[in-house]
Amino acid sequence: MPSLNPGDTAALVLLRFNGIPVHVISTAQLNPSVSPVDTCVILKEDIEEGLPSLSGFGDVYGTLKLRNLGADFRLTRAQKAEARAFCSMIASKLGSGSLAEAWAIEDNFFSGTAQAYAAELPLVLRPFIPKLRRSFVRKHMPSNRTEEDIISDAEECIAALESRIGSRSSFFYGTEPTALDALSFAYTLFVMLAPCPRLRGALRKAPNLVQHTARVSESYFPSSAFSVPDMAELEGAQPRNATQTKSETKTSSDTRLSPAEALRREWNRYFLGACAASFVGYLLIYAGEVLDLGE
């Protein structure tokens, strides 16, 4: 998955739409002290050019708009108003719904989201950072709405996007992609690849939206991490980790454990391995000191 934050993915897509070269640094190379809830797309300040530091989709979009880059400034007033409404709906409804299903629902979190998020983190942080991120997501979910309501809103958003894109052979507003195309692509791709069974089921009923996502991927990100799965992979609307056939089912005792228990045991193995490595290192250092004294 290109990013576990669809907003970061949308920022990268928007830059690619406008032909701006971007050097992507793996999150594994970032300082571990960086908060897991910060935006990852950062354009560093260029003092000579007078460009400020930018972070996230909003900053990138605003800067491109000021420089009349992209197709958005060529839209009519009515189209701009409609595009802003759809962008707001994607960020609020589809964004909240995908977060609720991938992070807040326990089975989905432990079956896929936690492992994917921890994969790019240093070993010692893997047991902690995903849980901190989950706590942050749950804390900022609307207190007056249930997870069921939030996910239902996201399903309605997918249906609205499907109706809007229709059978168009290009993008939402003609032959040039806009910010709406970037956001639609990023959030739809997140739902396709993340453990969001209900929303993936909704995408199966939106073939035009899936084709739009595939079209953006093929046109701007060939042979990259932004690959779109086939519609057949959305069959059953289950996370990829939970769609094993009987012939693929493991015989080990781990398959009978809950996702949370399996993840806890994996983290315990990491901890024991670190303790063993520390103990061996201590013995080697102590043995060296003894040899020095003996000499």
C-alpha positions in Angstrom: 0.0 0.0 0.0 1.5 3.4 -0.9 0.4 5.0 2.4 -1.9 4.3 5.3 -3.0 7.9 5.1 -5.1 8.5 2.0 -4.5 12.2 2.3 -0.8 11.7 1.8 -1.5 9.5 -1.2 -3.8 12.2 -2.7 -1.0 14.8 -2.3 1.5 12.5 -4.2 -1.1 11.9 -6.9 -1.8 15.6 -7.3 1.9 16.3 -7.7 2.1 13.6 -10.3 -0.9 14.9 -12.2 1.0 18.2 -12.6 4.3 16.6 -13.7 6.2 17.7 -10.6 9.0 15.3 -9.7 8.8 13.9 -6.2 11.5 12.0 -4.3 9.8 9.6 -2.0 11.6 8.6 1.2 10.5 5.4 2.9 8.9 6.0 6.3 11.3 3.5 7.7 14.1 6.1 7.2 12.3 8.8 9.2 13.2 9.8 12.7 11.3 7.4 15.1 10.3 10.3 17.2 7.9 11.6 14.4 4.4 11.2 15.5 2.4 8.5 13.7 -0.5 10.9 13.2 1.5 13.6 11.3 1.3 14.0 7.6 4.1 12.3 5.6 4.2 14.3 2.4 6.5 17.1 3.2 8.1 19.5 0.6 11.1 21.1 2.2 11.6 24.8 2.0 13.6 26.2 -0.9 15.0 29.5 0.4 16.4 30.6 -3.0 13.0 30.1 -4.7 11.1 31.6 -1.8 8.9 28.5 -1.4 7.6 27.6 2.1 7.6 24.1 3.6 4.4 22.2 2.6 2.8 19.3 4.4 -0.3 17.3 3.4 -2.9 17.5 0.6 -4.3 20.9 1.6 -0.9 22.7 1.5 0.0 21.1 -1.8 -3.3 21.8 -3.4 -3.3 25.4 -2.2 0.2 26.1 -3.6 -0.6 24.6 -6.9 -3.8 26.7 -7.1 -1.9 29.9 -6.4 0.4 29.1 -9.3 -2.5 28.2 -11.6 -1.2 24.6 -12.0 -3.6 21.8 -12.6 -7.0 21.6 -14.3 -9.0 22.9 -11.4 -8.6 26.6 -12.2 -10.1 25.9 -15.7 -13.4 24.6 -14.3 -16.5 26.7 -14.4 -17.9 28.3 -11.2 -20.6 25.6 -11.0 -18.0 22.8 -11.5 -15.7 24.3 -8.9 -18.6 24.4 -6.4 -19.6 20.8 -7.2 -16.0 19.6 -7.0 -15.5 21.2 -3.6 -18.6 19.5 -2.3 -17.5 16.1 -3.5 -14.0 16.6 -2.1 -15.5 17.6 1.3 -17.7 14.5 1.2 -14.9 12.2 0.4 -12.7 13.5 3.2 -15.4 13.6 5.8 -17.6 10.6 4.9 -15.4 8.1 3.0 -12.4 9.1 5.1 -14.2 8.6 8.4 -15.8 5.4 7.3 -12.6 3.8 6.1 -10.8 4.8 9.3 -13.6 3.5 11.4 -13.6 0.1 9.6 -9.8 -0.3 9.3 -8.8 1.1 12.7 -11.7 1.1 15.1 -13.2 -2.3 14.5 -11.0 -4.7 16.5 -11.0 -7.7 14.1 -10.0 -5.6 11.1 -7.3 -3.8 13.0 -5.6 -6.9 14.3 -6.1 -8.9 11.1 -4.4 -6.4 8.8 -4.1 -2.8 9.7 -1.7 -3.2 12.7 0.7 -5.4 10.7 0.7 -3.1 7.7 1.3 -0.1 9.8 4.0 -1.7 11.9 5.9 -3.1 8.9 7.7 0.2 8.2 8.5 1.0 11.9 11.6 0.1 13.8 11.3 -3.2 15.6 11.1 -1.7 19.1 8.2 0.6 18.2 6.0 -2.0 16.5 4.1 -3.1 19.6 3.3 0.5 20.6 2.8 2.9 17.6 -0.1 1.0 15.9 -2.1 1.0 19.2 -1.4 4.7 19.7 -2.6 5.4 16.2 -5.8 3.4 16.9 -6.4 5.3 20.1 -6.0 8.6 18.2 -8.5 7.5 15.6 -11.1 6.3 18.1 -10.7 9.4 20.2 -11.4 11.7 17.2 -14.4 9.8 15.9 -17.8 11.6 16.4 -19.1 10.8 19.8 -22.7 11.2 18.8 -22.5 8.6 16.0 -22.0 4.9 16.0 -19.5 3.0 13.8 -22.4 1.6 11.9 -23.7 5.1 11.0 -20.2 6.3 10.0 -19.6 3.3 7.7 -23.1 3.7 6.2 -22.3 7.3 5.3 -19.1 6.1 3.6 -21.2 3.6 1.5 -23.4 6.5 0.4 -20.4 8.4 -0.6 -19.2 5.6 -2.8 -22.6 5.4 -4.4 -22.6 9.1 -5.1 -19.1 9.0 -6.7 -20.2 6.0 -8.8 -23.2 8.0 -10.0 -21.1 11.1 -10.7 -18.3 9.4 -12.7 -20.8 7.3 -14.6 -19.5 5.7 -17.8 -17.0 8.5 -18.5 -13.9 7.2 -20.2 -11.5 9.8 -18.7 -11.9 11.8 -15.5 -14.6 13.6 -13.5 -14.3 16.8 -15.6 -13.1 15.9 -19.0 -9.7 14.7 -20.2 -7.6 16.3 -17.4 -7.5 15.1 -13.8 -8.4 17.4 -11.0 -8.1 17.4 -7.2 -11.3 15.5 -7.1 -9.7 12.7 -9.2 -6.8 12.6 -6.8 -8.9 12.3 -3.7 -11.3 9.8 -5.2 -8.3 7.7 -6.3 -6.5 7.8 -3.0 -9.5 7.0 -0.8 -10.9 4.3 -3.1 -7.5 2.6 -3.3 -7.2 2.7 0.5 -10.5 0.9 0.8 -9.5 -1.7 -1.8 -6.2 -2.6 0.0 -7.1 -2.1 3.6 -9.2 -4.4 5.7 -12.5 -2.7 5.0 -14.9 -5.6 4.2 -18.1 -3.6 4.1 -16.7 -0.8 2.0 -15.0 -3.2 -0.3 -18.4 -4.8 -0.8 -19.8 -1.4 -1.7 -17.1 -1.0 -4.3 -18.2 -4.2 -6.0 -21.4 -2.3 -6.7 -19.5 0.6 -8.2 -17.6 -0.7 -11.3 -17.3 2.7 -12.9 -15.5 4.1 -9.8 -13.2 1.1 -9.7 -12.4 1.6 -13.4 -11.6 5.2 -12.8 -9.2 4.2 -10.0 -7.5 1.7 -12.3 -7.3 4.3 -15.1 -5.5 6.8 -12.8 -3.1 4.0 -11.7 -2.3 2.9 -15.2 -1.9 6.4 -16.6 0.2 8.0 -13.8 1.7 5.1 -11.7 2.5 2.2 -14.0 4.4 -0.7 -12.3 4.3 0.9 -8.8 2.8 0.4 -5.4 -0.4 2.2 -6.6 -1.7 -1.0 -8.3 -5.4 -1.6 -8.3 -6.7 -5.1 -7.5 -9.0 -6.9 -9.8 -12.7 -6.8 -9.1 -12.6 -10.5 -8.3 -10.4 -9.7 -5.3 -13.3 -7.7 -3.8 -15.5 -10.7 -3.9 -16.9 -11.5 -0.5 -15.8 -8.2 0.9 -13.4 -9.8 3.3 -9.9 -8.6 4.3 -7.2 -10.4 2.3 -5.9 -12.1 5.4 -9.3 -13.7 6.0 -10.0 -15.1 2.5 -7.9 -18.3 2.6 -9.4 -21.4 1.0 -9.5 -24.7 2.9 -6.4 -25.9 1.0 -4.5 -22.8 2.2 -5.6 -23.1 5.8 -2.6 -23.7 8.1 -2.5 -26.6 10.5 -0.6 -24.8 13.2 -2.3 -23.8 16.5 -1.9 -20.1 15.5 -4.8 -20.4 13.1 -7.1 -21.1 16.0 -6.1 -17.9 17.8 -7.9 -14.6 17.6 -6.2 -11.9 15.6 -5.4 -10.0 18.8 -3.9 -13.0 20.5 -1.8 -13.9 17.4 -0.5 -10.3 17.2 0.3 -10.3 20.9 2.3 -13.5 20.6 4.2 -12.1 17.7 5.1 -9.0 19.7 6.2 -11.2 22.6 8.5 -13.1 20.2 10.1 -9.8 19.2 10.5 -8.8 22.8 12.1 -12.1 23.8 14.4 -11.9 20.8 15.6 -8.4 21.8 16.1 -9.6 25.4 18.2 -12.6 24.2 20.3 -10.4 22.0 20.9 -8.0 24.8 21.9 -10.8 27.1 24.3 -12.3 24.6 25.8 -8.8 24.0 26.3 -8.4 27.8 28.1 -11.8 28.0 30.4 -10.9 25.2 31.3 -7.6 26.8 31.8 -9.1 30.2 33.9 -11.9 28.8 36.1 -9.3 27.1 36.6 -7.5 30.4 37.5 -10.7 32.2 40.1 -11.5 29.5 41.6 -8.0 29.9 41.9 -8.5 33.6 43.5 -11.9 33.2 46.2 -10.5 30.9 
